[in-house]
Amino acid sequence: MGSLCLVLVVLQLSWSLSSSVPPPSSHLCLPHQRDALLHFKTTISVDCDFYHDDGYRDPYPRIDIESWNKSIDCCSWKGVKCNNVTGHVIGMDLSHSCLLGSLFANNSLFQLHNLQWLDLSSNNLRGSLLENTSSLFRFHGFRRLNLADNGFDGIISSKLFSQLVSLTHLNLSYNGFFDDIESYLRFDGHGFDMLARNLTKLRNLVLDTVDMSDVALTSLLNLSSSLEHLSFSWCQLHGEFPTQAFQLPNLKVLDLSGNENLAGYLPNTNWSSGLELLDLSECGFKESIPASCGNLTQIISVGLEGNSLEGQIPDVFGNLRKLTSLSFSSCNLSGPLPITIFNLTKITHLDLSYNHLEGPFPNHVSELQFLEELWLSYNSISGGVPSWLFTLPSLLQLDLSYNKLVGSIDRIQKPSSIQEVYLSYNNISGSIPCSIFDLVNLTSLDLSSNNLSGPIPDSIFDLVNLTSLDLSSNDLSGGIKSDMLSKLTSLEFLDVSSNSLLSLSTSGNDVNYSFPQLTTVLFSGCSVRQFPNFFRTSKLTFLDLSNNVISGGISKWEAEGWEGLISLDLYHNFLTALEQFPGNNLGYLNLRSNLLQGPILSTFVMMGYVSGVVLGLSMSYIVFTTGRPWWFVRKIERDWQYNFKKWVQRNRVRRN
């Protein structure tokens, strides 16, 4: 009996183990759906050699449809999702897969009638949404459709939205061929109204850059109360935005940015309490910012830049403890700098630039532990530059230029990891504190157009990450040594012009110095005494040495190299000879107000260019004082100066 029990136990255990092991896998994929997918594959090519709207190019397909193989169950293919019971293909995600081609009305993809979600975003697919892909909009079970960032175009009419009653997510943003405005996606007069009325389950609606100029804004009032994400940026909306749309009960994201003809007012009451992101930048909203914004307790990001607002920034923003990004740039706001904003413990980006804010900074702030970008330029902020700004542990960019800051820069006690500092066009005085150069991660420093005096500290040349340095229009004195300057191997832009007591000195090893990144050097209005030939091995493009005291000549040896130089300004010096032009690609050379004489001028005369302007060779023009007409000389100079300033502005290091 005992043996029988043992046998029964063993048999039962054996049965249990065998029943827990799954049977050999069988193909779930239905043959006709597999064939439809394989046929779709033949109609599309894979090509990663194109860029998306954001300038990004996929280096390789995220999903490689070339790997789809008839011998493998299509439910196992990457990017394909099947129902585990029926085997129907119910979902496809082929986003960022370098797909190139046109979807025509008879495409086999439209035979997958059980599709519930489809993501073809960020490819290079083309076709008319109405004429070529309308079959997609007839799938009753469709819940998610993402066709963003492709080349689809045409009219979006009411015919497309009569049957998509189950749709919860729709993204048609960034479509069309961007060099032809006629090929954008565009809603007709009734298309959006049908969408708003029929798609009652919508939670996410993203239509960025879709032309909605024919949409009546009152149709927004018919949108589903289930909406959580509503994005209509750069859609050519116009008219007055209905304030009721701010009150959709489940709304978390509202983006209307870039609709410059969209007017309206921020509601005084009844905001959607769950709102997390509000972007109304570059619109036409008016009047003041209401105190009701203080009720947005869940808000994370607010962007109102570029609107026609007025009045002060209400203190209630200091109570929005989840806020990480706040931008009121170019809003015509006035009044005191709101001190409560400096209490935002999670803020990372704060932009109040281009307003009329005034008053000083608070004496001390310790809450801004996560602040990365602080932009307050073009205001009327007064007082001193607080040293605590440079100690904020996460700060990367600080722009206080074009304000009314005075006094000296205090010693920095605990330097941070800051990378960019812009303090130009203030009234900052005194010497440049050596401690500012303890900011070892600096890439851009602009202290121009202040009242700084004294020598430039040698410690500046230890900032090996520096790419842009502007100390122009101050009262700096002393000398910049070539051997010290050569330590700044990352430097691209250097402007120390309009410091009349500042000189440039060379050393015996100048020939060995290298400036691998340097493209622009502006030394105008200083006390430079000799031509800086040590720059000749660099990538220098613009060199301005005008209004200095350079004497003697430029020898043939000194003129060799300079392969990248296209502009050289030596106006108002004491040059007596020029044996050879520096470089072979000069587009502008200004030699006016010098003491030039000798063979090079004789050559010009023999060529017949005695008017004072020499045209031809590889140069656009050369200017020097040998004749008339002066009006032509001055016109050329004005044109050059204008274009030169534009070039500098484009090529200077800018905040991202």
MOJOHU-V111924 format. One record per residue. RES is the residue in three letters. SS is DSSP state (A for helix, B for strand, O for the rest). PHI is phi as a letter, one per 20 degrees, with the letter a starting at -180 (NA if undefined). OMEGA is omega in whole degrees, 0 to 359 (NA if undefined). Layout:
res & ss & phi & omega
RES & SS & PHI & OMEGA
RES & SS & PHI & OMEGA
This chain:
res & ss & phi & omega
MET & O & NA & 179
GLY & A & f & 179
SER & A & f & 180
LEU & A & f & 178
CYS & A & f & 180
LEU & A & f & 179
VAL & A & f & 180
LEU & A & f & 179
VAL & A & f & 180
VAL & A & f & 179
LEU & A & f & 180
GLN & A & f & 179
LEU & A & f & 180
SER & A & f & 180
TRP & A & f & 181
SER & A & f & 180
LEU & A & f & 182
SER & A & f & 181
SER & A & f & 180
SER & A & e & 179
VAL & O & e & 182
PRO & O & f & 178
PRO & O & f & 178
PRO & O & g & 186
SER & O & f & 176
SER & O & d & 181
HIS & O & f & 175
LEU & O & e & 190
CYS & O & f & 178
LEU & O & f & 187
PRO & A & g & 183
HIS & A & f & 177
GLN & A & f & 174
ARG & A & f & 181
ASP & A & f & 178
ALA & A & f & 179
LEU & A & f & 179
LEU & A & f & 177
HIS & A & f & 175
PHE & A & g & 179
LYS & A & g & 182
THR & A & f & 182
THR & A & e & 185
ILE & O & c & 174
SER & B & d & 178
VAL & B & d & 184
ASP & O & b & 182
CYS & O & e & 185
ASP & O & e & 173
PHE & O & b & 185
TYR & O & d & 176
HIS & O & e & 182
ASP & O & f & 181
ASP & O & e & 178
GLY & O & n & 182
TYR & O & e & 176
ARG & O & c & 178
ASP & O & f & 180
PRO & O & f & 179
TYR & O & b & 181
PRO & O & f & 175
ARG & O & f & 173
ILE & O & d & 182
ASP & O & e & 182
ILE & A & f & 175
GLU & A & f & 180
SER & A & e & 177
TRP & O & f & 188
ASN & O & c & 183
LYS & O & f & 182
SER & O & f & 181
ILE & O & d & 178
ASP & O & g & 185
CYS & A & f & 176
CYS & A & f & 176
SER & A & e & 180
TRP & O & f & 176
LYS & O & f & 179
GLY & O & n & 183
VAL & B & d & 179
LYS & B & c & 180
CYS & B & d & 170
ASN & O & f & 186
ASN & O & f & 182
VAL & O & d & 186
THR & O & e & 183
GLY & O & n & 178
HIS & O & f & 172
VAL & B & f & 183
ILE & B & d & 181
GLY & B & b & 176
MET & B & b & 175
ASP & B & c & 179
LEU & O & d & 180
SER & O & f & 179
HIS & O & l & 183
SER & O & d & 175
CYS & O & l & 181
LEU & B & f & 183
LEU & B & c & 177
GLY & B & q & 181
SER & B & d & 174
LEU & O & e & 179
PHE & O & e & 187
ALA & O & f & 182
ASN & O & e & 182
ASN & O & f & 183
SER & A & f & 177
LEU & A & g & 184
PHE & A & f & 176
GLN & A & e & 181
LEU & O & e & 190
HIS & O & f & 180
ASN & O & e & 179
LEU & O & g & 176
GLN & O & d & 176
TRP & B & b & 182
LEU & B & b & 178
ASP & B & c & 177
LEU & O & d & 187
SER & O & f & 175
SER & O & l & 171
ASN & O & c & 178
ASN & B & c & 180
LEU & B & e & 186
ARG & B & c & 177
GLY & B & p & 177
SER & B & f & 182
LEU & O & f & 183
LEU & O & f & 187
GLU & O & e & 188
ASN & O & d & 188
THR & O & d & 183
SER & A & f & 179
SER & A & f & 178
LEU & A & f & 186
PHE & A & e & 179
ARG & A & d & 180
PHE & O & e & 186
HIS & O & f & 183
GLY & O & e & 182
PHE & O & f & 179
ARG & O & d & 183
ARG & B & c & 178
LEU & B & c & 180
ASN & B & c & 178
LEU & O & d & 187
ALA & O & f & 173
ASP & O & l & 175
ASN & O & c & 180
GLY & B & d & 179
PHE & B & f & 182
ASP & B & b & 176
GLY & B & o & 183
ILE & B & e & 172
ILE & B & d & 185
SER & O & d & 181
SER & A & f & 181
LYS & A & f & 186
LEU & A & f & 191
PHE & A & d & 181
SER & O & e & 186
GLN & O & c & 184
LEU & O & e & 187
VAL & O & f & 182
SER & O & e & 187
LEU & O & f & 178
THR & O & d & 182
HIS & B & c & 178
LEU & B & c & 179
ASN & B & c & 178
LEU & O & d & 189
SER & O & f & 173
TYR & O & l & 176
ASN & O & d & 179
GLY & O & n & 177
PHE & O & e & 194
PHE & O & f & 175
ASP & O & e & 181
ASP & O & b & 187
ILE & A & f & 181
GLU & A & f & 184
SER & A & e & 177
TYR & O & f & 167
LEU & B & f & 182
ARG & B & b & 174
PHE & B & f & 170
ASP & O & e & 187
GLY & O & f & 185
HIS & O & d & 185
GLY & A & g & 182
PHE & A & f & 179
ASP & A & f & 177
MET & A & f & 177
LEU & A & g & 184
ALA & A & f & 184
ARG & A & e & 188
ASN & A & e & 186
LEU & O & e & 188
THR & O & f & 180
LYS & O & d & 183
LEU & O & g & 173
ARG & O & d & 179
ASN & B & c & 178
LEU & B & c & 183
VAL & B & c & 184
LEU & O & c & 184
ASP & O & g & 179
THR & O & m & 172
VAL & O & f & 181
ASP & B & f & 179
MET & O & d & 183
SER & O & f & 179
ASP & O & e & 183
VAL & O & e & 174
ALA & O & f & 185
LEU & A & f & 178
THR & A & f & 179
SER & A & f & 176
LEU & A & f & 181
LEU & A & f & 179
ASN & A & e & 181
LEU & O & f & 183
SER & O & f & 176
SER & O & f & 178
SER & O & e & 185
LEU & O & g & 176
GLU & O & d & 184
HIS & B & c & 181
LEU & B & c & 184
SER & B & c & 179
PHE & O & c & 183
SER & O & f & 177
TRP & O & l & 183
CYS & O & d & 180
GLN & O & m & 173
LEU & O & f & 178
HIS & B & b & 184
GLY & B & o & 182
GLU & B & e & 181
PHE & O & f & 181
PRO & O & f & 182
THR & A & f & 180
GLN & A & f & 180
ALA & A & f & 176
PHE & A & f & 189
GLN & A & d & 176
LEU & O & g & 195
PRO & O & f & 184
ASN & O & d & 186
LEU & O & f & 177
LYS & O & d & 182
VAL & B & c & 175
LEU & B & c & 182
ASP & B & c & 177
LEU & O & d & 188
SER & O & f & 174
GLY & O & n & 176
ASN & O & e & 191
GLU & O & f & 178
ASN & B & d & 178
LEU & B & e & 181
ALA & B & d & 178
GLY & B & q & 183
TYR & B & c & 175
LEU & O & f & 186
PRO & O & f & 178
ASN & O & f & 181
THR & O & b & 167
ASN & O & l & 169
TRP & O & f & 169
SER & O & f & 190
SER & O & f & 182
GLY & O & e & 184
LEU & O & g & 181
GLU & O & d & 179
LEU & B & c & 177
LEU & B & c & 179
ASP & B & c & 177
LEU & O & d & 185
SER & O & f & 179
GLU & O & l & 173
CYS & O & d & 182
GLY & B & c & 179
PHE & B & f & 189
LYS & B & c & 177
GLU & B & m & 189
SER & B & e & 175
ILE & O & e & 185
PRO & O & f & 177
ALA & A & f & 179
SER & A & f & 176
CYS & A & g & 178
GLY & A & f & 178
ASN & A & e & 181
LEU & O & e & 188
THR & O & f & 180
GLN & O & d & 187
ILE & O & f & 180
ILE & O & d & 183
SER & B & b & 177
VAL & B & c & 177
GLY & B & c & 180
LEU & O & c & 186
GLU & O & f & 176
GLY & O & m & 175
ASN & O & d & 183
SER & B & d & 182
LEU & B & e & 180
GLU & B & b & 178
GLY & O & n & 185
GLN & O & e & 172
ILE & O & e & 183
PRO & O & f & 181
ASP & A & f & 186
VAL & A & f & 180
PHE & A & f & 177
GLY & A & f & 181
ASN & A & e & 183
LEU & O & e & 192
ARG & O & f & 179
LYS & O & e & 185
LEU & O & f & 177
THR & O & d & 181
SER & B & c & 181
LEU & B & b & 180
SER & B & c & 174
PHE & O & d & 183
SER & O & f & 175
SER & O & l & 181
CYS & O & d & 179
ASN & O & m & 180
LEU & O & e & 182
SER & B & c & 179
GLY & B & n & 184
PRO & B & f & 173
LEU & O & g & 186
PRO & O & f & 184
ILE & A & f & 183
THR & A & f & 180
ILE & A & f & 180
PHE & A & f & 176
ASN & A & e & 183
LEU & O & f & 190
THR & O & f & 183
LYS & O & d & 184
ILE & O & f & 177
THR & O & d & 182
HIS & B & c & 180
LEU & B & c & 183
ASP & B & c & 177
LEU & O & d & 186
SER & O & f & 177
TYR & O & l & 174
ASN & O & c & 179
HIS & B & c & 181
LEU & B & f & 183
GLU & B & b & 181
GLY & B & n & 184
PRO & O & e & 170
PHE & O & f & 171
PRO & O & f & 183
ASN & O & f & 183
HIS & O & b & 177
VAL & O & c & 180
SER & O & c & 186
GLU & O & e & 188
LEU & O & e & 186
GLN & O & f & 183
PHE & O & d & 182
LEU & O & f & 180
GLU & O & d & 184
GLU & B & c & 177
LEU & B & c & 183
TRP & B & c & 182
LEU & O & c & 184
SER & O & f & 178
TYR & O & l & 171
ASN & O & c & 177
SER & B & c & 181
ILE & B & f & 185
SER & B & d & 181
GLY & B & n & 182
GLY & O & e & 175
VAL & O & e & 185
PRO & O & f & 182
SER & A & f & 181
TRP & A & f & 178
LEU & A & g & 184
PHE & A & e & 181
THR & A & d & 179
LEU & O & f & 193
PRO & O & f & 184
SER & O & d & 187
LEU & O & f & 179
LEU & O & d & 184
GLN & B & c & 179
LEU & B & c & 180
ASP & B & c & 178
LEU & O & d & 184
SER & O & f & 179
TYR & O & l & 173
ASN & O & c & 181
LYS & B & c & 180
LEU & B & f & 184
VAL & B & c & 177
GLY & B & m & 182
SER & O & e & 176
ILE & O & e & 182
ASP & O & f & 177
ARG & O & f & 180
ILE & O & e & 187
GLN & O & e & 185
LYS & O & c & 186
PRO & O & g & 180
SER & O & d & 180
SER & O & e & 183
ILE & O & g & 184
GLN & O & d & 184
GLU & B & c & 180
VAL & B & c & 179
TYR & B & c & 181
LEU & O & c & 186
SER & O & f & 176
TYR & O & l & 169
ASN & O & c & 177
ASN & B & c & 181
ILE & B & f & 185
SER & B & c & 181
GLY & B & n & 181
SER & O & e & 175
ILE & O & f & 183
PRO & O & f & 180
CYS & A & f & 184
SER & A & f & 179
ILE & A & f & 180
PHE & A & e & 167
ASP & A & e & 177
LEU & O & f & 194
VAL & O & f & 180
ASN & O & e & 182
LEU & O & g & 172
THR & O & d & 179
SER & B & c & 178
LEU & B & c & 180
ASP & B & c & 177
LEU & O & d & 187
SER & O & f & 175
SER & O & l & 172
ASN & O & c & 178
ASN & B & d & 181
LEU & B & f & 183
SER & B & c & 179
GLY & B & n & 183
PRO & B & f & 173
ILE & O & e & 183
PRO & O & g & 179
ASP & A & f & 183
SER & A & f & 178
ILE & A & f & 184
PHE & A & e & 173
ASP & A & e & 180
LEU & O & e & 189
VAL & O & f & 179
ASN & O & e & 185
LEU & O & f & 176
THR & O & d & 181
SER & B & c & 180
LEU & B & c & 180
ASP & B & c & 178
LEU & O & d & 187
SER & O & f & 175
SER & O & l & 172
ASN & O & c & 177
ASP & B & c & 182
LEU & B & f & 183
SER & B & c & 180
GLY & B & n & 184
GLY & B & c & 171
ILE & B & d & 183
LYS & B & e & 183
SER & A & f & 181
ASP & A & f & 177
MET & A & f & 180
LEU & A & f & 182
SER & O & f & 178
LYS & O & f & 181
LEU & O & e & 187
THR & O & f & 179
SER & O & e & 187
LEU & O & f & 177
GLU & O & d & 186
PHE & B & c & 179
LEU & B & c & 178
ASP & B & c & 175
VAL & O & c & 184
SER & O & f & 179
SER & O & l & 166
ASN & O & c & 194
SER & O & f & 182
LEU & B & d & 184
LEU & B & e & 181
SER & B & c & 179
LEU & B & c & 183
SER & B & d & 182
THR & O & d & 178
SER & O & c & 185
GLY & O & f & 184
ASN & O & d & 185
ASP & A & g & 184
VAL & A & f & 183
ASN & A & e & 184
TYR & O & e & 180
SER & O & c & 177
PHE & O & c & 193
PRO & O & f & 184
GLN & O & d & 189
LEU & O & f & 179
THR & O & d & 185
THR & B & c & 175
VAL & B & c & 180
LEU & B & d & 183
PHE & O & c & 183
SER & O & f & 174
GLY & O & m & 177
CYS & O & d & 180
SER & O & c & 179
VAL & O & f & 187
ARG & O & d & 180
GLN & O & b & 183
PHE & O & f & 185
PRO & O & e & 184
ASN & A & f & 182
PHE & A & f & 177
PHE & A & e & 193
ARG & O & f & 179
THR & O & e & 183
SER & O & e & 175
LYS & O & e & 187
LEU & O & g & 180
THR & O & d & 179
PHE & B & d & 176
LEU & B & c & 180
ASP & B & d & 178
LEU & O & d & 183
SER & O & f & 178
ASN & O & l & 174
ASN & O & c & 181
VAL & O & c & 179
ILE & O & f & 182
SER & B & c & 180
GLY & B & n & 184
GLY & B & c & 174
ILE & B & d & 185
SER & O & f & 178
LYS & A & f & 179
TRP & A & f & 180
GLU & A & f & 182
ALA & A & e & 179
GLU & O & f & 185
GLY & O & n & 176
TRP & O & l & 189
GLU & O & f & 183
GLY & O & e & 188
LEU & O & f & 177
ILE & O & d & 180
SER & B & b & 178
LEU & B & c & 181
ASP & B & d & 179
LEU & O & d & 181
TYR & O & g & 172
HIS & O & l & 171
ASN & O & c & 181
PHE & B & c & 180
LEU & B & f & 180
THR & B & d & 182
ALA & B & b & 176
LEU & B & b & 186
GLU & O & f & 184
GLN & O & b & 176
PHE & O & f & 173
PRO & O & f & 177
GLY & O & m & 182
ASN & O & d & 187
ASN & O & c & 183
LEU & O & f & 174
GLY & O & d & 179
TYR & B & b & 176
LEU & B & c & 181
ASN & B & d & 180
LEU & B & d & 181
ARG & O & g & 176
SER & O & l & 171
ASN & O & c & 181
LEU & O & d & 186
LEU & O & f & 176
GLN & O & b & 176
GLY & O & o & 192
PRO & A & g & 186
ILE & A & f & 177
LEU & A & f & 178
SER & A & f & 178
THR & A & f & 179
PHE & A & f & 182
VAL & A & f & 180
MET & A & f & 178
MET & O & f & 177
GLY & O & n & 182
TYR & O & e & 184
VAL & O & d & 183
SER & O & e & 182
GLY & O & o & 178
VAL & B & c & 179
VAL & B & d & 179
LEU & B & d & 175
GLY & B & o & 188
LEU & O & l & 177
SER & O & d & 187
MET & B & d & 174
SER & B & f & 174
TYR & B & a & 176
ILE & B & c & 183
VAL & B & d & 174
PHE & B & b & 188
THR & O & e & 175
THR & O & c & 182
GLY & O & r & 184
ARG & O & c & 6
PRO & O & e & 181
TRP & A & f & 182
TRP & A & f & 180
PHE & A & f & 178
VAL & A & g & 184
ARG & A & f & 178
LYS & A & f & 179
ILE & A & f & 180
GLU & A & f & 180
ARG & A & f & 179
ASP & A & f & 180
TRP & A & f & 181
GLN & A & f & 179
TYR & A & f & 180
ASN & A & f & 180
PHE & A & f & 179
LYS & A & f & 178
LYS & A & f & 180
TRP & A & f & 180
VAL & A & f & 181
GLN & A & f & 180
ARG & A & f & 189
ASN & A & e & 177
ARG & O & f & 179
VAL & O & f & 180
ARG & O & d & 176
ARG & O & f & 183
ASN & O & e & NA
